């Protein structure tokens, strides 16, 4: 049985054309199917892209979480190390306090024991306590007579003045940002600007304790000069050392030349002063002279000046006794650096005594010859 079909007939000038309706419908359906297939394919690709993006974001989140956990772990380690460092610093501080307590015994052994009426010195004391300490020191020092000879003796044997002929300070004593390490460090001395191979002179008489390259301090070529009464001066970053350990030097003697050795960012001289291993601010000592010799007694209160001056006066008063001279000449005492300095002081008086004894002997011999 034949199926009924719709036929569309078009008659125009070009002729007659006939279209079967079911063929048109078939084409329309085909086009719709192709369009749906394209839409489905595009949707599948879009869904795949969204899924891929989600996986990428999830992976980044996982990596970020791992990095966060790693940083948290490192932070925990750093906190533990910080606690250990703080504990170590606390232990060292306690040990230093114990050593500081024992320094009084050392001061007593070398004759620099501070008397009981002196107020305790502390770096953390407030301005009122500082002014009170200065007033007490001034009052006590005024009771001690210092002759011009004693002043000259102090300036000769205790670091005073500058180690360079021309002094320009580039870094002072105290906390600063280290020019090489770029971290906050405590600067234990003064830095003087100087060209390479500028002569360096001893700021006081003494004996060379160390002269050469110092590996652990960062000062490069270093000279440590041991003076009288517990003082030491240090000269760092030298280009050349002009002395040797054990050598006796006088104030103003050439000991080396400035340089750029060790942990240094440029040619200069690092200068330190220590008193019984206590680091002092060298500024007051660099400015110290016979004209203003009293100012240092109040500027630097970590030195027991009153007992030191008493010891110098006592030494000067007993230096003229014949028994002391005889003791200084003995072989057992000759090797002492302090007695070497005293013998230099005694040279002229001893020469005069020996000359007078010789003259007296000659006079007696002449008298004896006349009697015969």
C-alpha positions in Angstrom: 0.0 0.0 0.0 1.5 3.3 -1.0 2.2 5.9 1.7 0.6 9.3 1.3 3.1 12.0 0.7 2.9 15.7 0.5 4.2 17.3 -2.7 4.9 21.0 -3.1 4.8 22.2 -6.8 6.3 25.6 -7.8 5.5 26.9 -11.3 7.4 30.0 -12.4 9.0 31.3 -15.6 11.8 28.9 -15.2 9.5 25.9 -15.2 7.9 23.7 -12.8 9.7 22.4 -9.6 8.3 19.9 -7.2 9.5 19.3 -3.6 8.7 16.3 -1.4 7.7 17.5 2.1 9.2 14.5 3.9 12.6 15.1 2.3 12.6 18.7 3.7 11.7 17.4 7.1 14.6 14.9 6.9 17.1 17.7 6.1 15.8 19.9 9.0 16.1 17.0 11.4 19.6 16.2 10.1 20.7 19.8 10.7 19.2 19.8 14.2 21.1 16.6 15.0 24.4 18.1 13.7 23.8 21.3 15.8 23.0 19.2 18.9 26.1 17.1 18.3 28.2 20.3 18.1 26.7 21.7 21.2 27.2 18.4 23.1 30.9 18.3 21.9 31.5 21.9 23.0 29.8 21.3 26.3 32.0 18.2 26.9 35.2 20.1 26.1 34.0 22.9 28.4 33.3 20.5 31.2 36.7 18.9 30.7 38.4 22.3 30.9 36.5 23.1 34.1 37.5 19.8 35.6 41.1 20.3 34.6 41.1 23.8 36.1 39.6 22.5 39.4 42.3 19.8 39.6 45.0 22.5 39.0 43.6 24.7 41.7 43.4 21.7 44.1 47.0 20.8 43.4 48.1 24.4 44.0 46.2 24.4 47.3 47.9 21.2 48.3 51.3 22.6 47.5 50.5 25.8 49.4 49.3 23.8 52.4 52.5 21.8 52.4 54.6 25.0 52.2 52.6 26.4 55.1 53.2 23.3 57.2 56.9 23.4 56.3 57.1 27.0 57.3 55.3 26.3 60.5 57.7 23.5 61.3 60.7 25.7 60.6 59.2 28.4 62.7 58.9 25.9 65.5 62.5 25.0 65.1 63.6 28.6 65.1 61.5 29.3 68.3 63.3 26.3 69.9 66.7 27.6 68.9 65.7 31.1 70.1 64.7 29.7 73.5 68.0 27.8 73.6 70.0 30.9 72.7 68.1 32.9 75.4 68.9 30.2 77.9 72.6 30.2 76.8 72.8 34.0 77.1 71.2 33.8 80.6 73.8 31.2 81.7 76.6 33.3 80.2 75.2 36.4 81.9 75.1 34.6 85.2 78.7 33.3 84.7 79.9 36.9 83.8 78.2 38.2 87.0 80.2 35.5 89.0 83.4 36.5 87.2 82.6 40.2 88.0 82.3 39.3 91.6 85.7 37.6 91.5 87.4 40.7 89.8 87.4 42.4 93.2 89.9 39.7 94.4 92.1 40.3 91.4 92.0 44.1 92.0 93.0 43.5 95.5 96.0 41.4 94.4 97.3 44.1 92.1 96.6 46.9 94.5 93.5 48.4 92.9 90.8 47.2 95.4 88.0 49.8 95.6 87.5 51.1 99.2 84.2 50.3 101.0 82.9 53.8 101.0 82.8 53.9 97.2 79.3 53.5 95.7 78.7 50.5 93.5 79.1 51.1 89.8 76.4 49.8 87.5 75.9 50.4 83.8 72.1 50.6 84.3 72.1 53.2 87.1 69.9 56.2 86.4 71.1 59.8 85.9 70.7 60.7 89.6 72.9 57.8 90.7 75.4 58.7 88.1 75.6 62.3 89.2 75.9 61.1 92.8 78.7 58.8 91.9 80.6 61.5 90.0 80.2 63.8 93.0 81.6 61.2 95.4 84.5 60.4 93.1 85.3 64.1 92.7 85.2 64.6 96.5 87.4 61.6 97.1 89.9 62.5 94.3 90.3 66.0 95.6 91.6 64.6 98.8 94.4 62.8 96.9 97.3 65.0 95.9 98.6 64.5 92.3 101.9 66.2 91.6 102.8 67.1 88.0 105.3 64.2 88.2 102.5 61.7 89.1 100.2 63.1 86.3 103.0 62.6 83.8 103.6 59.1 85.1 99.9 58.2 84.7 99.8 59.6 81.1 102.9 57.7 80.3 101.7 54.3 81.6 97.9 54.5 81.1 96.6 54.8 77.5 96.1 58.5 76.7 95.8 60.4 73.5 95.3 59.1 70.0 97.3 56.3 68.3 97.3 58.4 65.1 98.7 61.8 64.5 95.5 62.9 62.7 92.4 61.5 64.3 89.0 61.3 62.6 86.4 59.0 64.2 84.2 57.1 61.8 82.5 54.7 64.3 82.0 55.3 68.0 81.8 52.9 70.9 78.4 51.1 71.4 75.7 49.4 69.4 75.7 49.8 65.6 75.0 48.1 62.3 78.1 46.2 61.4 79.4 47.4 58.0 80.3 43.9 56.9 77.8 41.6 58.6 75.0 44.1 58.2 73.6 43.1 61.6 73.2 44.9 64.9 76.5 44.4 66.8 78.1 46.0 69.8 81.2 48.0 68.8 83.9 47.6 71.5 86.1 50.5 70.5 86.6 53.4 68.1 87.2 53.3 64.3 89.6 56.0 63.0 89.7 56.9 59.3 93.2 56.4 58.0 94.9 55.7 54.6 96.8 52.5 54.0 100.1 52.3 55.9 99.4 55.3 58.2 101.8 55.0 61.2 100.4 53.8 64.5 101.9 54.8 67.8 101.6 53.3 71.3 99.3 55.3 73.5 101.2 54.2 76.7 104.3 52.4 77.7 104.1 48.6 78.2 105.0 45.2 76.8 103.6 43.6 73.6 101.3 40.8 74.5 100.3 39.8 70.9 101.4 40.9 67.5 100.2 39.1 64.4 97.2 37.8 62.5 94.3 37.1 64.8 91.9 34.5 63.3 89.0 34.4 65.8 88.4 38.1 66.5 87.9 39.4 62.9 90.5 42.1 63.6 93.0 40.7 61.1 96.6 41.8 62.0 96.2 42.7 65.7 98.5 44.2 68.3 97.7 43.9 72.0 99.7 46.1 74.3 99.8 45.3 78.0 100.2 48.4 80.2 100.5 49.0 83.9 97.7 48.7 86.5 95.6 46.3 84.5 95.1 48.3 81.3 95.5 47.0 77.8 95.1 48.7 74.4 94.3 46.9 71.1 95.0 47.9 67.5 93.2 46.1 64.8 93.0 45.6 60.9 96.7 46.5 60.5 98.5 46.1 57.2 101.9 45.7 58.8 103.1 44.9 62.4 106.3 46.8 63.3 106.9 45.0 66.7 106.9 41.5 68.2 105.5 39.8 71.3 107.6 40.4 74.4 109.0 43.7 73.2 109.0 46.7 75.6 107.7 49.9 74.0 107.4 53.4 75.3 104.5 55.8 74.8 104.8 57.3 71.2 106.8 54.4 69.8 105.9 53.2 66.3 104.2 49.8 66.5 102.5 49.3 63.1 100.7 50.6 60.1 97.0 50.8 59.3 95.4 48.5 56.8 92.3 46.6 55.8 92.9 43.0 57.1 90.3 40.9 58.8 86.6 41.7 58.8 86.9 45.2 57.4 85.1 47.2 54.8 88.0 49.7 54.1 91.3 51.0 55.4 91.0 52.2 59.0 92.2 51.6 62.6 90.1 49.8 65.2 91.2 50.9 68.7 90.2 49.3 72.0 91.0 49.9 75.7 90.4 47.3 78.4 90.7 47.4 82.1 91.1 44.0 83.8 89.3 42.5 80.7 86.5 45.1 81.0 85.9 46.9 77.7 86.0 50.7 78.1 84.9 53.5 75.9 88.2 54.8 74.5 86.8 58.3 73.8 87.7 59.8 77.2 91.2 58.3 77.0 91.8 59.7 73.5 90.9 63.1 74.8 92.9 62.7 78.0 95.9 65.0 78.5 97.8 66.9 81.2 95.5 69.9 80.7 92.3 68.0 81.5 93.6 65.1 83.4 90.8 65.3 86.1 87.9 65.0 83.7 88.5 61.3 83.1 87.9 60.5 86.7 84.2 61.3 86.3 83.8 60.3 82.7 85.0 56.8 83.2 83.7 55.3 86.5 84.5 51.7 85.8 88.1 52.3 86.8 88.9 52.5 90.5 90.8 55.8 90.1 91.0 56.7 93.8 92.8 53.5 94.8 95.0 53.6 91.6 96.1 57.2 92.5 96.8 56.1 96.0 98.9 53.2 94.7 100.9 55.6 92.4 101.5 58.0 95.3 102.7 55.1 97.5 104.9 53.8 94.7 106.4 57.2 94.1 107.0 57.8 97.8 108.8 54.4 98.3 110.7 54.6 95.1 113.5 56.6 96.7 114.1 54.1 99.5 117.5 52.3 99.2 116.0 49.0 100.2 113.5 49.2 97.3 116.3 50.1 94.8 118.3 47.2 95.9 115.3 44.9 95.6 114.6 46.2 92.1 118.2 45.5 90.9 118.1 41.9 92.1 118.0 39.2 89.4 114.7 37.7 90.6 112.8 41.0 90.1 114.6 42.3 87.0 112.4 40.3 84.6 109.2 41.9 85.7 107.8 44.5 83.2 106.6 46.8 86.0 110.1 46.8 87.6 111.6 47.5 84.2 109.6 50.7 84.0 110.6 51.6 87.6 114.2 51.0 86.8 113.9 53.4 83.9 112.5 56.0 86.3 115.4 55.2 88.8 118.2 55.6 86.3 119.0 59.2 87.0 118.7 59.0 90.8 120.9 55.9 90.9 123.5 57.6 88.8 123.6 60.5 91.1 124.0 58.3 94.2 126.8 56.2 92.6 128.6 59.4 91.5 128.4 60.9 95.0 129.7 57.6 96.5 132.5 57.6 94.0 133.5 61.2 94.9 133.4 60.4 98.6 135.6 57.4 98.0 138.1 59.4 96.0 138.2 62.1 98.7 138.9 59.6 101.4 141.7 58.0 99.4 143.2 61.4 98.7 143.1 62.2 102.5 144.7 58.8 103.3 147.5 59.4 100.8 148.2 62.9 102.3 148.5 61.4 105.8 151.1 58.9 104.6 
